[in-house]
Amino acid sequence: MSDDVVLHDAERLRERAKQAREVAHKSKDSGTKQLLIALAENFERMAELATNEAHAASSQTVGVSVS
């Protein structure tokens, strides 16, 4: 998967986290609010993993040695 695609996925995940927080803040039910905040945190974690994956992939150098 290309770095651009992975980073785009990270952006989408962060947007989902933002949306979940917005809905959580509007919710009157404390259980629903807690679940949505937990969901937002999970989206953020996945976005962070995707970002780290893209950075790791772009910093790797592939070396081939011929014996």
N, CA and C atoms as a LAMMPS dump frame, in Angstrom:
ITEM: TIMESTEP
0
ITEM: NUMBER OF ATOMS
201
ITEM: BOX BOUNDS ff ff ff
-5.0000000000000000e+02 5.0000000000000000e+02
-5.0000000000000000e+02 5.0000000000000000e+02
-5.0000000000000000e+02 5.0000000000000000e+02
ITEM: ATOMS id mol type element x y z
1 1 1 N 0.852 -1.164 0
2 1 2 C 0 0 0
3 1 3 C 0.901 1.231 0
4 2 1 N 0.582 2.213 -0.817
5 2 2 C 1.434 3.393 -0.894
6 2 3 C 1.272 4.273 0.343
7 3 1 N 2.296 5.068 0.606
8 3 2 C 2.278 5.96 1.764
9 3 3 C 1.096 6.922 1.697
10 4 1 N 0.806 7.425 0.495
11 4 2 C -0.299 8.378 0.338
12 4 3 C -1.629 7.763 0.741
13 5 1 N -1.838 6.515 0.364
14 5 2 C -3.085 5.83 0.702
15 5 3 C -3.19 5.623 2.207
16 6 1 N -2.098 5.194 2.824
17 6 2 C -2.099 4.952 4.262
18 6 3 C -2.351 6.257 5.012
19 7 1 N -1.673 7.333 4.596
20 7 2 C -1.873 8.624 5.258
21 7 3 C -3.287 9.143 5.033
22 8 1 N -3.837 8.889 3.846
23 8 2 C -5.231 9.279 3.584
24 8 3 C -6.162 8.511 4.52
25 9 1 N -5.887 7.229 4.713
26 9 2 C -6.684 6.435 5.644
27 9 3 C -6.583 7.003 7.056
28 10 1 N -5.39 7.426 7.45
29 10 2 C -5.2 8.017 8.781
30 10 3 C -6.041 9.284 8.916
31 11 1 N -6.077 10.095 7.88
32 11 2 C -6.89 11.314 7.906
33 11 3 C -8.375 10.966 8.054
34 12 1 N -8.816 9.951 7.328
35 12 2 C -10.223 9.533 7.42
36 12 3 C -10.544 9.023 8.823
37 13 1 N -9.619 8.271 9.409
38 13 2 C -9.831 7.757 10.764
39 13 3 C -9.906 8.896 11.772
40 14 1 N -9.067 9.903 11.602
41 14 2 C -9.119 11.064 12.508
42 14 3 C -10.43 11.829 12.341
43 15 1 N -10.914 11.893 11.128
44 15 2 C -12.209 12.555 10.888
45 15 3 C -13.331 11.767 11.566
46 16 1 N -13.263 10.448 11.499
47 16 2 C -14.257 9.604 12.176
48 16 3 C -14.207 9.825 13.686
49 17 1 N -12.998 9.951 14.228
50 17 2 C -12.841 10.208 15.665
51 17 3 C -13.505 11.531 16.033
52 18 1 N -13.275 12.53 15.213
53 18 2 C -13.884 13.847 15.452
54 18 3 C -15.411 13.75 15.433
55 19 1 N -15.942 13.03 14.458
56 19 2 C -17.396 12.864 14.355
57 19 3 C -17.953 12.135 15.574
58 20 1 N -17.26 11.092 16.018
59 20 2 C -17.72 10.339 17.188
60 20 3 C -17.736 11.226 18.424
61 21 1 N -16.717 12.073 18.571
62 21 2 C -16.686 13 19.716
63 21 3 C -17.826 14.009 19.653
64 22 1 N -18.103 14.505 18.455
65 22 2 C -19.194 15.472 18.29
66 22 3 C -20.524 14.86 18.701
67 23 1 N -20.761 13.635 18.267
68 23 2 C -22.011 12.959 18.628
69 23 3 C -22.033 12.674 20.132
70 24 1 N -20.889 12.283 20.684
71 24 2 C -20.807 11.997 22.12
72 24 3 C -21.159 13.228 22.944
73 25 1 N -20.659 14.378 22.539
74 25 2 C -20.933 15.599 23.292
75 25 3 C -22.404 15.989 23.244
76 26 1 N -23.097 15.573 22.202
77 26 2 C -24.524 15.876 22.074
78 26 3 C -25.401 14.857 22.796
79 27 1 N -24.843 13.687 23.091
80 27 2 C -25.623 12.614 23.7
81 27 3 C -25.955 12.922 25.155
82 28 1 N -27.171 12.631 25.523
83 28 2 C -27.618 12.836 26.903
84 28 3 C -27.417 11.572 27.742
85 29 1 N -27.251 10.436 27.073
86 29 2 C -27.074 9.163 27.763
87 29 3 C -25.595 8.95 28.072
88 30 1 N -25.268 8.798 29.347
89 30 2 C -23.86 8.688 29.735
90 30 3 C -23.197 7.419 29.191
91 31 1 N -23.942 6.326 29.106
92 31 2 C -23.385 5.089 28.556
93 31 3 C -23.026 5.244 27.088
94 32 1 N -23.928 5.85 26.341
95 32 2 C -23.683 6.092 24.918
96 32 3 C -22.497 7.034 24.751
97 33 1 N -22.451 8.062 25.585
98 33 2 C -21.362 9.031 25.532
99 33 3 C -20.015 8.336 25.757
100 34 1 N -19.952 7.468 26.755
101 34 2 C -18.707 6.755 27.056
102 34 3 C -18.289 5.848 25.903
103 35 1 N -19.265 5.158 25.32
104 35 2 C -18.953 4.277 24.187
105 35 3 C -18.433 5.059 22.987
106 36 1 N -19.04 6.2 22.714
107 36 2 C -18.612 7.008 21.582
108 36 3 C -17.227 7.61 21.798
109 37 1 N -16.929 8.003 23.023
110 37 2 C -15.604 8.53 23.323
111 37 3 C -14.558 7.424 23.186
112 38 1 N -14.894 6.217 23.651
113 38 2 C -13.987 5.076 23.494
114 38 3 C -13.778 4.768 22.006
115 39 1 N -14.836 4.856 21.225
116 39 2 C -14.742 4.63 19.784
117 39 3 C -13.814 5.671 19.154
118 40 1 N -13.968 6.919 19.556
119 40 2 C -13.114 7.99 19.039
120 40 3 C -11.653 7.717 19.377
121 41 1 N -11.393 7.278 20.587
122 41 2 C -10.019 6.968 20.991
123 41 3 C -9.445 5.824 20.159
124 42 1 N -10.275 4.837 19.856
125 42 2 C -9.822 3.717 19.016
126 42 3 C -9.516 4.189 17.596
127 43 1 N -10.353 5.064 17.056
128 43 2 C -10.076 5.629 15.736
129 43 3 C -8.74 6.377 15.752
130 44 1 N -8.491 7.129 16.815
131 44 2 C -7.225 7.865 16.928
132 44 3 C -6.033 6.913 16.981
133 45 1 N -6.177 5.815 17.73
134 45 2 C -5.093 4.827 17.809
135 45 3 C -4.819 4.209 16.447
136 46 1 N -5.889 3.869 15.728
137 46 2 C -5.713 3.288 14.396
138 46 3 C -5.058 4.293 13.449
139 47 1 N -5.434 5.555 13.556
140 47 2 C -4.833 6.589 12.722
141 47 3 C -3.345 6.726 13.034
142 48 1 N -3.003 6.67 14.302
143 48 2 C -1.602 6.757 14.706
144 48 3 C -0.804 5.571 14.153
145 49 1 N -1.38 4.382 14.232
146 49 2 C -0.717 3.196 13.679
147 49 3 C -0.52 3.326 12.166
148 50 1 N -1.545 3.831 11.484
149 50 2 C -1.451 4.009 10.033
150 50 3 C -0.369 5.029 9.696
151 51 1 N -0.298 6.105 10.469
152 51 2 C 0.718 7.129 10.237
153 51 3 C 2.109 6.556 10.472
154 52 1 N 2.268 5.824 11.568
155 52 2 C 3.569 5.21 11.864
156 52 3 C 3.965 4.221 10.778
157 53 1 N 2.993 3.464 10.273
158 53 2 C 3.263 2.499 9.207
159 53 3 C 3.75 3.205 7.95
160 54 1 N 3.107 4.311 7.612
161 54 2 C 3.496 5.051 6.412
162 54 3 C 4.891 5.638 6.573
163 55 1 N 5.186 6.156 7.752
164 55 2 C 6.508 6.741 7.982
165 55 3 C 7.588 5.665 7.987
166 56 1 N 7.284 4.524 8.58
167 56 2 C 8.258 3.427 8.614
168 56 3 C 8.539 2.915 7.204
169 57 1 N 7.484 2.788 6.413
170 57 2 C 7.651 2.286 5.048
171 57 3 C 8.461 3.259 4.199
172 58 1 N 8.257 4.552 4.405
173 58 2 C 8.979 5.528 3.588
174 58 3 C 10.434 5.674 4.018
175 59 1 N 10.747 5.306 5.267
176 59 2 C 12.122 5.457 5.726
177 59 3 C 12.957 4.187 5.526
178 60 1 N 12.31 3.098 5.147
179 60 2 C 13.047 1.86 4.917
180 60 3 C 13.77 1.932 3.588
181 61 1 N 14.98 1.443 3.612
182 61 2 C 15.733 1.361 2.357
183 61 3 C 15.899 -0.102 2.025
184 62 1 N 15.573 -0.419 0.829
185 62 2 C 15.702 -1.81 0.408
186 62 3 C 17.063 -1.968 -0.243
187 63 1 N 17.85 -2.838 0.329
188 63 2 C 19.179 -3.092 -0.211
189 63 3 C 19.281 -4.531 -0.674
190 64 1 N 19.85 -4.715 -1.8
191 64 2 C 20.026 -6.058 -2.335
192 64 3 C 21.511 -6.287 -2.503
193 65 1 N 21.979 -7.348 -1.913
194 65 2 C 23.396 -7.664 -2.099
195 65 3 C 23.512 -8.93 -2.933
196 66 1 N 24.42 -8.904 -3.836
197 66 2 C 24.645 -10.057 -4.7
198 66 3 C 25.939 -10.704 -4.26
199 67 1 N 25.879 -12.005 -3.97
200 67 2 C 27.078 -12.721 -3.512
201 67 3 C 27.746 -13.432 -4.639
